[in-house]
Amino acid sequence: MAVAPGIWVRAILERPEKSLGKYTTVATDLLSFGKMLEIWGEVMGKRTAYLECTPESWANAFGEAGVELAAQFQWGEALEEWGKLVPDEEYVNKEELGIGDEVPGFTKAIEALKEHFA
């Protein structure tokens, strides 16, 4: 998931008739953690392996920060449809807001960061 909140805010303010009274999710991709790792490996030219960890293993490795991370990961996995965080409400997507390709997707965001991981 790649986000660029400023672009979304500008688009919402420029098109109030499209967005007034509606929700939006500032995410371009809805990917599993396994798929994100796969893309990262492809972009970086690295072998990867997805290893499912228990909340206890996160806590043992990172203490209180691990407890928080595990809770965030569990929430992300439990939420099936990121685009509809508030059920039964109207949503506006990036195409309706006229954003198009202005916001990079996950792959492009990782590609842009590649030089920092070399």
NORWOZI-V451924 format. One record per pair of residues at least 12 apart in sequence whose ideal C-beta (glycine too) atoms are under 7 Angstrom apart, sorted by the first residue. I is the first residue (numbers start at 1). GAP is how many residues later the second one is. D is the distance in Angstrom with one decimal. If there is no record, write none. Layout:
BEGIN
i:I gap:GAP d:D
i:I gap:GAP d:D
END
This chain:
BEGIN
i:1 gap:26 d:4.4
i:1 gap:27 d:6.9
i:1 gap:28 d:5.4
i:1 gap:30 d:6.6
i:1 gap:105 d:6.2
i:2 gap:26 d:5.1
i:2 gap:27 d:6.5
i:2 gap:101 d:6.7
i:2 gap:102 d:5.3
i:2 gap:103 d:5.7
i:2 gap:104 d:5.1
i:2 gap:107 d:4.0
i:3 gap:23 d:4.7
i:3 gap:24 d:6.2
i:4 gap:99 d:4.7
i:5 gap:21 d:5.4
i:7 gap:92 d:6.2
i:7 gap:95 d:5.6
i:7 gap:96 d:5.3
i:8 gap:16 d:6.6
i:8 gap:18 d:4.7
i:8 gap:91 d:7.0
i:11 gap:86 d:4.0
i:11 gap:87 d:6.0
i:11 gap:88 d:5.2
i:12 gap:85 d:6.5
i:15 gap:82 d:5.8
i:15 gap:83 d:6.4
i:18 gap:74 d:5.6
i:18 gap:78 d:5.5
i:18 gap:79 d:6.1
i:19 gap:73 d:5.0
i:19 gap:78 d:6.6
i:22 gap:68 d:4.5
i:22 gap:69 d:6.0
i:22 gap:70 d:4.6
i:23 gap:63 d:5.6
i:23 gap:66 d:5.4
i:23 gap:68 d:5.1
i:24 gap:67 d:6.2
i:24 gap:68 d:5.1
i:24 gap:69 d:7.0
i:25 gap:57 d:5.7
i:25 gap:58 d:5.1
i:25 gap:60 d:6.4
i:27 gap:55 d:5.7
i:28 gap:66 d:6.9
i:28 gap:75 d:5.3
i:28 gap:77 d:4.6
i:28 gap:78 d:7.0
i:29 gap:76 d:5.1
i:29 gap:77 d:4.3
i:30 gap:52 d:5.2
i:30 gap:53 d:6.9
i:31 gap:75 d:6.0
i:33 gap:17 d:6.9
i:34 gap:16 d:4.3
i:36 gap:70 d:6.4
i:37 gap:13 d:5.4
i:39 gap:67 d:6.2
i:39 gap:68 d:5.4
i:39 gap:71 d:6.3
i:40 gap:70 d:5.6
i:43 gap:64 d:6.7
i:43 gap:67 d:4.7
i:43 gap:68 d:5.5
i:43 gap:71 d:6.0
i:44 gap:70 d:6.4
i:44 gap:73 d:5.9
i:55 gap:15 d:3.7
i:55 gap:19 d:6.9
i:58 gap:12 d:4.0
END
